[in-house]
């Protein structure tokens, strides 16, 4: 099955549920706008996508104070179905429907999958509260939407690895969005869209297909260029101080080197 065929399934579900999703997004728009849609693809296809995810040994491990997870983005190194499903989300019709639901215009996909691709998290993996990098790899367009499609069967809330968004800031309770099988989550990314992933509690791999959309204009008038910025949780006071120092050092370097000291390897080089 190719990306065009998969995109038709996605469009069908988005169109069928469009008014419900618009309402869901509208209720959260003033803080961190989001919506989620279950049963996105036929179950057999979603299960097949999950079965094609690579072994951890064939992915890139990212382990630091900020995060502990595994990523894959050089898509021609993996099963062809994975590339097809990722680019289904980059289909023009899918982008237009998602943008319409979110009330946005002039939204663009990203053929290079900058910071996107596949995400895999095993037991004890986590992603600390953070703001996504504000721009694309050329620093020419603003990152505006984050699309997360979860494909691990029989995954439940208590297994961890769930998306957390912090609409009232890091000092207030987070909103938890379960990383449920065959669920698509779409959330806005801007200067205040703090989000994280809770620690995985189950001895299994949580798998996710990740995409970003971009725009010529930022979502908030107050948005400024920023690198991916991490913070500690309220229970991690020492870690929070260290991460803020880390943020300052990396931000300082980006003021000198506009596109970074080195090219970010997290992109699909075709």
C-alpha positions as CSV (number, residue, x, y, z in Angstrom):
1,X,0.0,0.0,0.0
2,X,1.4,3.4,-1.0
3,X,1.2,6.8,0.6
4,X,-1.6,8.0,-1.7
5,X,-3.8,5.1,-0.7
6,X,-3.0,5.5,3.0
7,X,-3.7,9.3,2.7
8,X,-7.2,8.5,1.4
9,X,-8.0,6.5,4.5
10,X,-6.7,9.4,6.7
11,X,-8.7,12.0,4.7
12,X,-11.9,9.9,5.0
13,X,-11.6,9.7,8.8
14,X,-10.7,13.4,9.1
15,X,-13.6,14.4,6.9
16,X,-16.1,12.1,8.6
17,X,-15.2,13.5,12.0
18,X,-14.3,17.1,10.9
19,X,-16.9,19.0,12.9
20,X,-16.2,17.1,16.1
21,X,-12.5,17.6,15.7
22,X,-13.0,21.3,15.0
23,X,-14.9,21.7,18.2
24,X,-12.3,19.7,20.1
25,X,-9.5,22.0,18.8
26,X,-11.5,25.2,19.4
27,X,-11.9,24.4,23.1
28,X,-8.2,24.2,23.5
29,X,-7.1,26.8,21.0
30,X,-6.3,29.6,23.4
31,X,-3.6,27.6,25.2
32,X,-2.2,24.6,23.4
33,X,-4.7,23.7,20.6
34,X,-5.1,19.9,20.0
35,X,-7.4,17.2,18.8
36,X,-7.2,13.4,18.6
37,X,-8.8,10.9,16.4
38,X,-9.1,7.2,17.1
39,X,-9.3,4.3,14.6
40,X,-7.5,6.4,12.0
41,X,-6.6,3.5,9.7
42,X,-8.1,0.1,9.2
43,X,-6.9,-2.1,12.1
44,X,-5.1,-4.6,9.9
45,X,-3.1,-1.9,8.3
46,X,-2.2,-0.2,11.7
47,X,-1.1,-3.6,13.0
48,X,1.0,-4.2,9.9
49,X,2.7,-0.7,10.3
50,X,3.5,-1.6,13.9
51,X,5.0,-5.0,12.8
52,X,7.4,-3.2,10.4
53,X,9.0,-0.9,13.0
54,X,12.7,-1.6,13.2
55,X,14.6,-3.2,16.1
56,X,16.1,-0.7,18.5
57,X,19.6,-1.8,17.4
58,X,18.8,-0.3,14.0
59,X,17.7,3.1,15.3
60,X,19.4,6.1,16.8
61,X,19.5,6.2,20.6
62,X,19.0,9.7,22.2
63,X,19.9,9.6,25.9
64,X,20.6,12.6,28.1
65,X,19.1,14.6,30.9
66,X,16.6,15.9,28.4
67,X,15.3,12.6,27.0
68,X,15.8,8.9,26.6
69,X,14.3,7.5,23.4
70,X,15.1,6.0,20.0
71,X,14.5,7.6,16.6
72,X,14.6,6.5,13.0
73,X,14.5,9.0,10.1
74,X,16.6,7.6,7.2
75,X,13.6,5.9,5.9
76,X,15.1,4.0,3.0
77,X,16.9,1.9,5.6
78,X,13.7,0.4,6.8
79,X,10.6,-1.4,5.5
80,X,9.0,0.5,2.6
81,X,5.6,0.6,4.3
82,X,7.0,2.9,7.1
83,X,8.1,5.5,4.5
84,X,4.7,5.3,2.8
85,X,2.7,5.9,6.0
86,X,5.0,8.8,7.0
87,X,4.5,10.5,3.6
88,X,0.8,9.9,3.7
89,X,0.7,12.6,6.4
90,X,2.6,14.8,4.0
91,X,0.0,14.4,1.3
92,X,-1.5,17.7,0.1
93,X,-5.1,16.7,0.9
94,X,-4.2,15.5,4.4
95,X,-2.4,18.8,5.1
96,X,-5.3,20.9,3.9
97,X,-7.8,19.0,6.0
98,X,-5.7,19.2,9.2
99,X,-5.1,22.9,8.5
100,X,-8.8,23.5,8.0
101,X,-9.7,21.7,11.3
102,X,-7.2,23.9,13.1
103,X,-8.3,27.1,11.4
104,X,-4.9,27.6,9.7
105,X,-4.0,28.8,6.2
106,X,-0.8,28.3,4.2
107,X,0.4,25.2,6.0
108,X,3.3,23.1,4.5
109,X,4.6,19.6,5.0
110,X,8.3,18.7,5.2
111,X,9.8,16.2,2.8
112,X,13.0,16.1,4.8
113,X,11.2,14.9,8.0
114,X,13.2,17.4,10.1
115,X,13.0,16.1,13.7
116,X,10.2,13.7,12.5
117,X,10.1,10.1,11.4
118,X,9.7,7.2,13.8
119,X,9.9,7.3,17.6
120,X,10.4,4.2,19.7
121,X,10.4,4.2,23.5
122,X,11.2,1.2,25.8
123,X,10.8,0.8,29.5
124,X,12.1,3.8,31.5
125,X,12.3,6.0,28.4
126,X,11.0,9.5,28.8
127,X,10.9,13.0,27.2
128,X,11.1,15.9,29.6
129,X,8.9,19.0,29.2
130,X,10.1,21.0,26.2
131,X,9.3,23.4,23.5
132,X,9.9,22.2,20.0
133,X,12.5,24.0,17.8
134,X,10.6,27.0,16.3
135,X,11.7,26.5,12.7
136,X,12.4,24.1,9.8
137,X,15.9,23.0,9.0
138,X,16.5,26.1,6.8
139,X,15.2,28.4,9.5
140,X,12.8,29.8,6.9
141,X,9.4,28.5,8.0
142,X,7.8,28.3,11.5
143,X,6.9,25.0,13.0
144,X,3.1,25.1,13.7
145,X,1.7,21.6,14.1
146,X,3.0,18.3,15.5
147,X,1.3,15.1,14.3
148,X,1.7,11.9,16.4
149,X,0.3,8.6,15.2
150,X,0.5,5.8,17.8
151,X,0.6,2.2,16.6
152,X,1.4,0.0,19.5
153,X,-1.5,-2.5,20.1
154,X,-2.9,-3.2,23.6
155,X,-1.3,0.0,25.0
156,X,-3.1,1.6,27.9
157,X,-2.7,4.7,30.1
158,X,-1.0,2.9,32.9
159,X,1.8,1.7,30.6
160,X,3.1,5.2,30.4
161,X,4.7,6.8,27.4
162,X,1.7,9.1,27.1
163,X,1.7,12.6,25.6
164,X,1.5,15.3,28.3
165,X,0.7,18.9,27.4
166,X,1.0,21.8,29.9
167,X,-1.6,24.4,28.8
168,X,-1.2,26.5,32.0
169,X,2.6,26.2,32.3
170,X,4.8,23.8,34.1
171,X,3.7,24.7,37.6
172,X,0.1,23.6,36.9
173,X,-1.2,20.0,36.3
174,X,-0.6,18.6,32.8
175,X,-3.3,17.3,30.4
176,X,-2.6,13.6,29.6
177,X,-3.4,12.3,26.2
178,X,-3.1,8.5,26.1
179,X,-0.8,7.0,23.4
180,X,-3.6,4.6,22.3
181,X,-3.3,2.2,19.4
182,X,-4.4,3.7,16.1
183,X,-4.8,7.2,17.5
184,X,-3.7,10.4,15.8
185,X,-2.9,13.4,17.9
186,X,-2.4,16.8,16.4
187,X,-1.2,19.7,18.6
188,X,0.0,23.2,18.0
189,X,3.7,24.2,18.5
190,X,4.6,27.7,19.6
191,X,6.4,29.7,22.3
192,X,4.1,28.4,25.0
193,X,3.3,24.8,23.9
194,X,5.2,22.9,26.6
195,X,4.7,19.1,26.2
196,X,6.4,15.9,27.3
197,X,6.1,12.1,27.4
198,X,5.7,10.3,30.6
199,X,8.1,7.5,31.5
200,X,7.3,4.2,29.9
201,X,6.3,1.7,32.7
202,X,5.7,-1.4,30.6
203,X,8.5,-3.8,29.4
204,X,7.6,-3.2,25.8
205,X,8.2,-0.7,22.9
206,X,5.8,2.2,22.4
207,X,5.9,3.1,18.6
208,X,4.9,6.4,17.1
209,X,4.9,7.9,13.6
210,X,5.9,11.6,13.9
211,X,5.4,14.5,11.4
212,X,5.5,18.3,11.6
213,X,3.8,21.0,9.5
214,X,5.2,24.5,8.9
215,X,4.0,27.9,8.0
216,X,5.3,31.3,6.7
217,X,3.9,32.9,9.9
218,X,4.2,31.9,13.6
219,X,1.0,30.9,15.5
220,X,1.5,33.6,18.1
221,X,2.5,37.2,17.4
222,X,4.8,36.9,20.4
223,X,6.7,33.9,19.0
224,X,10.5,34.3,18.5
225,X,13.1,32.0,17.2
226,X,14.1,29.4,19.7
227,X,16.0,26.1,19.9
228,X,14.4,22.9,21.3
229,X,14.1,24.0,25.0
230,X,13.9,21.6,27.9
231,X,12.9,21.9,31.5
232,X,12.7,19.7,34.5
233,X,9.5,18.6,36.1
234,X,8.4,20.2,39.5
235,X,10.0,17.2,41.3
236,X,13.3,17.6,39.4
237,X,14.6,20.9,40.8
238,X,18.3,20.2,40.3
239,X,17.7,18.8,36.9
240,X,15.6,21.8,36.0
241,X,18.5,24.2,36.9
242,X,20.9,22.1,34.8
243,X,18.6,22.0,31.8
244,X,18.1,25.8,32.0
245,X,21.9,26.3,31.9
246,X,22.0,23.8,29.0
247,X,19.3,25.8,27.2
248,X,21.2,29.1,27.7
249,X,24.5,27.6,26.3
250,X,22.8,26.1,23.2
251,X,20.8,29.3,22.6
252,X,24.0,31.4,22.8
253,X,25.7,29.2,20.2
254,X,22.7,29.6,17.9
255,X,23.0,33.4,18.0
256,X,26.5,33.0,16.7
257,X,25.9,30.1,14.3
258,X,22.5,30.8,12.8
259,X,22.0,27.2,11.5
260,X,23.9,25.5,14.3
261,X,27.5,24.5,14.9
262,X,26.8,21.4,12.7
263,X,24.0,20.3,10.5
264,X,21.3,18.5,12.5
265,X,21.5,14.9,11.4
266,X,17.8,14.3,12.3
267,X,16.5,14.6,8.7
268,X,15.9,12.2,5.8
269,X,18.7,12.5,3.3
270,X,17.2,10.9,0.1
